[in-house]
Structures are given as structure tokens and as C-alpha cells.
């Protein structure tokens, strides 16, 4: 009888451990989101210009600039409401607080982050005249 109880307790303990491991693995899954800054025609747009994230989930924002002009991905409040793991571009990895990313023509970058604070945040290109011409958007962080 004692052996059956010990076996049952071991099975329950093992099941709990496996559930915790699967929860941990799920938390480390990364969702890719692609955003273009401008387009080949030179239009001043973000594509898409509305982004939604879920607080506590990990994302890789893949930024590219197919336009002939440099652009900025600027959303200081969104960056402050998120935990940045890294930004990677041209074989360089940057860690720490990120508030704005500049992408020159044909440039690409990846921003790996976990949004933390739900809310709606402004996105714009901070080059004079670009936001006024339509290079704006919004970023929403939804509750878990």
C-alpha cells in the first residue's frame, strides 16, 4: 500500500513538473511581426500602421525600409512599457533601453521584446515632415 501511495505521489509530482516546463517553454516562444517603414514608391507610411501585442508575450519585430529615404521607428512610450531583450542589425546586437530605431534605405533590423504595460501608444517617424505627411500609427498592448 505504501509503495502505491509513493508511486502515486511521484506521478503527481512529475506531472506538475512537466506542466511547469511546458509553461516555461510557451513563455519563451517568439511571435514574429513585420513592419515596413515606407515603401518602394517613397510613400511616407508604416505598413502596417496598427500593431497589437499581448502583455507578457515575447515578440520579434522585423523592421525593414524598402524606401529610398531613411526613416525612424519612434515610440518612446511603447518602448518604456516593454522589456527589450535586444535589437539586432547588420550583425550588431544592441541591448538596453531603446526608444527609436533609424533605418537607412534597404536596412533591416530585429527588435526582440516583451510588452509589459497595457495601453495604446503613438508610433511615428521623427524626421521633420514625415509624421505630418502620414507616417504615423499606433501600438496597442492588450492585457494577458
C-alpha positions in Angstrom: 0.0 0.0 0.0 2.8 2.4 0.9 4.5 1.7 -2.4 1.3 2.6 -4.3 1.0 5.9 -2.4 4.6 6.8 -3.0 4.1 5.9 -6.7 1.0 8.0 -6.9 2.8 10.9 -5.3 5.7 10.6 -7.6 3.4 10.6 -10.7 1.6 13.7 -9.4 4.9 15.5 -8.7 6.3 14.5 -12.1 3.1 15.8 -13.9 3.4 19.1 -12.1 7.0 19.5 -13.1 6.2 18.7 -16.7 3.4 21.3 -16.7 5.8 23.9 -15.4 8.3 23.1 -18.1 5.7 23.4 -20.8 4.5 26.7 -19.4 8.1 28.0 -19.3 8.7 26.8 -22.9 5.4 28.5 -24.0 6.5 31.7 -22.4 9.7 31.7 -24.5 8.0 31.2 -27.8 8.5 34.3 -30.0 5.9 35.7 -32.4 7.2 37.5 -35.5 5.7 40.8 -36.6 6.9 42.5 -39.8 6.8 46.3 -40.2 7.9 48.2 -43.3 9.0 51.8 -42.9 7.9 53.4 -46.1 7.6 51.6 -49.4 9.5 51.3 -52.7 7.4 54.1 -54.1 8.7 56.5 -51.5 5.4 56.9 -49.7 5.6 58.0 -46.0 3.8 55.2 -44.3 4.2 52.4 -41.9 2.9 49.0 -43.2 1.0 48.0 -41.1 0.3 51.2 -39.2 -1.6 49.5 -36.4 0.1 46.9 -34.2 -1.3 44.8 -31.4 0.6 42.9 -28.8 -0.3 40.9 -25.7 1.4 41.8 -22.4 3.8 39.2 -21.2 4.4 37.5 -24.6 7.6 37.7 -26.5 7.8 39.3 -30.0 10.4 39.8 -32.7 9.5 43.0 -34.6 11.2 42.6 -38.0 11.7 46.1 -39.4 12.6 46.9 -43.0 13.0 50.1 -45.0 12.3 49.4 -48.7 12.1 53.2 -49.5 14.9 55.4 -50.9 14.8 57.6 -47.7 15.8 56.9 -44.2 13.1 56.6 -41.6 12.7 56.3 -37.8 10.5 53.8 -35.9 9.8 56.0 -32.9 7.5 55.1 -30.0 9.2 56.1 -26.7 6.2 55.3 -24.5 5.8 51.8 -26.1 9.5 51.2 -25.6 9.2 52.3 -21.9 6.2 50.0 -21.5 8.2 47.0 -22.8 11.2 44.9 -21.8 13.8 44.8 -24.6 15.9 41.7 -24.9 17.9 43.0 -27.9 17.9 44.9 -31.1 19.9 43.3 -33.9 21.0 44.9 -37.2 23.9 44.3 -39.6 25.5 41.7 -37.3 25.4 44.1 -34.4 23.4 43.4 -31.3 22.3 46.3 -29.0 20.9 45.8 -25.5 19.4 48.2 -23.1 16.7 50.9 -23.4 15.6 51.5 -26.9 13.3 54.5 -27.8 13.9 54.9 -31.5 15.4 53.0 -34.4 16.8 54.6 -37.5 16.6 52.5 -40.7 18.5 53.8 -43.7 17.3 52.8 -47.2 17.3 49.0 -47.6 18.1 48.5 -44.0 16.7 45.7 -41.8 16.6 45.3 -38.0 15.0 43.0 -35.5 13.7 44.1 -32.1 13.1 41.3 -29.6 10.9 42.5 -26.7 8.2 41.6 -24.2 5.4 44.3 -23.9 4.6 44.7 -20.3 2.1 47.6 -19.7 -1.2 47.6 -21.4 -2.2 50.7 -23.2 -2.3 52.5 -26.6 1.0 54.1 -27.8 1.8 56.5 -30.6 4.1 55.4 -33.4 5.7 58.0 -35.8 8.7 58.8 -37.9 10.5 61.7 -36.2 12.1 63.0 -39.4 10.7 66.5 -39.9 7.6 66.4 -42.1 7.3 62.6 -42.2 4.6 62.3 -39.5 2.7 65.3 -40.9 2.7 63.5 -44.3 1.1 60.4 -42.8 4.0 58.3 -41.3 2.1 57.6 -38.1 0.5 54.7 -36.4 -0.5 53.2 -33.1 0.7 50.3 -31.0 -1.7 48.6 -28.6 -0.6 46.4 -25.7 -3.5 44.2 -24.6 -3.8 42.6 -21.2 -2.7 39.0 -20.8 
